Amino acid sequence: MSRGTNGGYSESVLLDGDNLICTPGGEKHTVVALNKQTGELKWKTIRPGDTGAGHASMSISEIGGVRVYVQVTASGPIGIRAADGQLLWSYPLERTTAVIPSPIVRDNLVFFAAGYKRGGALLKQVPGPDGQVKIEEVYPVTKDLANKHGGMVLVGDFLYGDSDDQGIPFCADLMTGAVKWRKRGMMGRGSASFAAADGRLYIRFANGIVVLAKASPEDYVEVGSFKTPDSGERPSWSHPVSADGKLYLREQDRISCYDIKAK
């Protein structure tokens, strides 16, 4: 797993076929592929000058028939050819404290964000000859789109996330980066992490409040809320997870599961 820029390991490794892909970071083994059964090194990616792994987990894209792993380290996002680990493209990100949110990939688009007032940017992957892929900037790193550690979600054509770590949700247009709204909730306080399902947002605030909100660019509307059991003593930073009509919440060493199927 990936060693974060402020210590510790927090990447969710990627299993793809027979390979396990992870991000040691740095110049010698920026990203490596291991045989998931034996641990044998299949390939390694070297990014010259890479300053270390962040906390992001990889996403997969397909560009012109080429499978590309997209990752973000402390030096910015990179695209890696899955077949052999070749570094296809990189986008420099300077003056980072910690890069935590995982990249969002939709078709040929890559959105990434970093916190500590750094910002977010949108890139486009473009296929080239002989299995090459290059990157084009749709818009540069924009301070209004900063996100520290709550993660961001894409619903339709709009991004939703916390304003850095202020506990103030915002919505932005994916293609332009324009912020549609930015509003504080009724009860949630502290940094907020996001999940989305069935056109709704599940927002978990550091004070243990979980909010159900509409995923709409028109306005921030809270539909309901509750407090996570056993929360309050320490910040609730674990991200909510939705799968198969269930919402999972971890509070320290306790996991709660809620039925969120639409009735």
C-alpha positions in Angstrom: 0.0 0.0 0.0 1.0 3.6 -0.5 3.1 5.5 2.0 1.4 8.9 2.4 3.3 12.1 2.4 2.6 12.6 6.1 3.4 9.1 7.0 1.5 5.8 7.1 -0.1 3.7 4.4 -3.6 4.4 3.1 -3.9 3.5 -0.6 -6.5 0.8 -1.6 -4.4 -1.4 -3.9 -5.8 -2.2 -7.3 -6.5 -5.8 -8.3 -6.7 -6.1 -12.1 -6.7 -9.7 -13.5 -3.7 -11.5 -12.2 -1.9 -8.4 -11.0 -1.9 -6.3 -7.9 -1.0 -2.7 -8.6 0.2 -0.3 -5.9 2.1 2.9 -5.4 5.3 2.9 -3.3 6.0 6.3 -4.7 9.3 8.1 -5.4 11.7 7.9 -8.3 12.7 4.2 -8.2 9.4 2.5 -7.9 6.7 5.1 -8.4 4.1 2.4 -9.2 4.6 -1.4 -9.4 2.6 -4.4 -10.6 3.0 -7.6 -8.7 1.6 -11.1 -9.3 -1.3 -11.2 -6.8 -0.5 -14.9 -6.0 3.3 -14.9 -5.6 4.3 -11.2 -5.2 6.6 -11.5 -8.2 7.4 -8.1 -9.7 5.8 -7.8 -13.2 6.8 -4.2 -14.0 7.6 -0.9 -12.4 6.9 2.7 -13.4 9.5 5.3 -12.8 8.5 9.0 -12.7 11.6 11.1 -12.7 11.6 13.5 -9.7 8.5 12.0 -8.1 8.4 13.3 -4.5 6.4 10.4 -3.0 3.1 8.7 -2.8 0.0 10.5 -1.7 -3.1 8.8 -0.3 -5.1 8.4 -3.5 -6.2 5.1 -5.0 -5.9 4.3 -8.7 -8.6 4.5 -11.3 -8.8 2.6 -14.7 -9.5 4.2 -18.1 -9.6 2.9 -21.7 -8.2 5.3 -24.3 -8.1 4.3 -27.9 -8.0 0.6 -26.9 -5.2 1.2 -24.4 -5.8 0.3 -20.7 -4.5 3.2 -18.6 -4.0 3.3 -14.8 -4.5 6.9 -13.5 -2.9 7.7 -10.2 -2.1 10.9 -8.3 1.1 11.2 -6.2 2.5 14.2 -4.3 3.9 15.4 -7.7 0.6 15.2 -9.5 -1.4 12.8 -11.7 0.1 10.3 -14.0 -1.2 7.8 -16.6 0.4 4.4 -16.9 0.0 1.8 -19.6 -1.4 -1.3 -17.9 0.2 -3.8 -20.2 3.8 -2.9 -19.3 3.9 0.0 -16.8 5.1 2.6 -19.3 4.6 6.1 -18.1 2.4 7.6 -20.8 1.8 11.1 -19.4 2.3 13.2 -16.3 0.9 16.5 -15.1 3.0 18.4 -12.5 1.5 19.6 -9.3 3.7 21.8 -7.2 3.6 22.9 -3.5 1.5 20.0 -2.2 1.1 19.1 1.4 -0.8 15.9 1.0 -2.7 14.6 -2.0 -5.5 12.4 -0.7 -8.6 12.3 -3.0 -8.6 9.6 -5.6 -8.8 10.7 -9.3 -12.2 10.7 -11.0 -12.2 9.2 -14.4 -15.1 9.5 -17.0 -14.3 8.3 -20.5 -11.2 10.2 -21.6 -11.5 12.8 -18.8 -9.5 12.9 -15.5 -10.4 15.2 -12.6 -8.1 15.4 -9.6 -8.0 17.6 -6.5 -5.7 18.3 -3.6 -6.3 20.0 -0.3 -4.6 22.6 1.9 -6.0 25.3 -0.4 -4.4 23.8 -3.5 -7.3 23.1 -5.9 -8.6 20.8 -8.6 -8.1 20.5 -12.4 -9.6 18.6 -15.4 -7.5 16.8 -18.0 -8.3 15.0 -21.2 -6.5 11.9 -22.3 -5.8 11.8 -26.1 -4.8 8.6 -27.9 -1.7 8.6 -30.1 0.2 6.1 -32.3 1.7 2.9 -31.1 -0.3 2.7 -27.9 0.7 6.1 -26.7 -1.6 8.5 -24.8 -1.0 12.2 -24.1 -2.7 14.6 -21.9 -4.4 18.0 -22.6 -5.5 20.5 -20.0 -9.2 21.4 -20.0 -8.7 23.8 -17.1 -5.8 24.3 -14.7 -5.6 23.8 -11.0 -8.4 26.0 -9.6 -8.4 26.9 -5.9 -12.2 26.9 -5.6 -12.1 23.1 -6.2 -9.7 22.2 -3.4 -10.6 19.0 -1.4 -8.5 17.8 1.5 -9.5 14.2 2.5 -13.3 13.8 2.1 -13.1 12.8 -1.5 -15.4 14.0 -4.3 -18.1 12.3 -6.4 -19.4 12.8 -9.9 -23.1 12.6 -10.4 -24.1 13.3 -14.0 -22.1 16.3 -15.2 -21.5 17.8 -11.7 -18.9 17.3 -9.0 -19.8 17.3 -5.3 -17.4 17.5 -2.4 -16.3 19.4 0.7 -14.6 22.9 0.5 -11.1 21.7 1.3 -12.0 20.4 4.9 -14.3 23.2 6.1 -17.5 21.1 6.2 -19.1 23.3 3.6 -20.4 21.2 0.7 -20.2 22.5 -2.9 -21.2 21.6 -6.4 -19.2 22.4 -9.5 -19.6 21.9 -13.3 -17.2 19.1 -14.3 -16.4 20.6 -17.7 -15.9 24.2 -16.7 -15.0 24.0 -13.0 -17.6 26.7 -12.3 -19.0 26.4 -8.7 -22.9 26.2 -8.8 -23.4 26.5 -5.1 -21.4 26.3 -1.8 -23.5 26.1 1.4 -23.1 25.0 5.0 -25.5 22.3 6.3 -27.9 22.5 9.3 -26.2 20.1 11.7 -23.0 18.7 10.1 -19.8 20.3 11.2 -16.1 19.6 10.4 -14.7 18.0 7.3 -17.2 16.1 5.2 -16.7 12.9 3.1 -19.0 12.0 0.2 -20.7 9.0 -1.4 -23.4 8.9 -4.0 -26.2 6.5 -5.0 -29.4 6.7 -7.0 -29.0 10.4 -7.6 -28.5 11.2 -3.9 -25.6 12.3 -1.8 -24.6 10.7 1.5 -22.4 13.2 3.3 -20.6 12.2 6.5 -19.4 15.1 8.7 -16.5 14.9 11.2 -19.0 15.4 14.1 -20.7 12.1 13.3 -23.7 13.6 11.4 -24.7 11.8 8.2 -26.8 13.8 5.8 -28.9 12.6 2.9 -29.0 15.4 0.3 -30.2 15.9 -3.3 -27.6 15.6 -5.9 -28.7 18.7 -7.8 -26.7 21.7 -9.3 -29.7 23.9 -8.5 -29.3 24.1 -4.7 -28.1 22.3 -1.6 -31.1 20.6 -0.1 -30.8 18.3 2.9 -33.5 15.6 2.9 -32.7 13.9 6.3 -29.9 13.3 8.8 -28.9 11.1 11.7 -25.9 10.8 14.1 -23.6 7.8 13.7 -23.7 5.5 16.8 -20.6 5.9 19.0 -19.4 9.1 17.2 -18.3 12.2 18.9 -15.1 11.3 20.8 -12.9 11.4 17.7 -13.5 12.9 14.2 -15.6 10.7 11.9 -13.3 10.7 8.9 -14.0 7.3 7.3 -15.7 7.6 4.0 -19.3 6.3 3.6 -19.6 3.4 1.2 -22.7 2.5 -0.8 -23.2 -0.9 -2.5 -26.2 -3.0 -3.5 -28.7 -0.8 -1.7 -26.7 -0.7 1.5 -24.8 2.2 3.2 -21.8 1.2 5.3 -20.3 3.5 7.9 -17.1 2.8 10.0 -16.8 4.5 13.3 -13.4 3.6 14.7 -13.6 -0.2 15.2 -17.4 -0.5 14.6 -19.2 -0.9 11.3 -22.8 0.0 10.8 -24.9 -1.0 7.8 -28.1 0.7 6.6 -30.7 -0.2 4.1 -31.0 2.7 1.6 -32.9 1.0 -1.2 -35.4 3.4 -2.8 -38.9 2.4 -1.7 
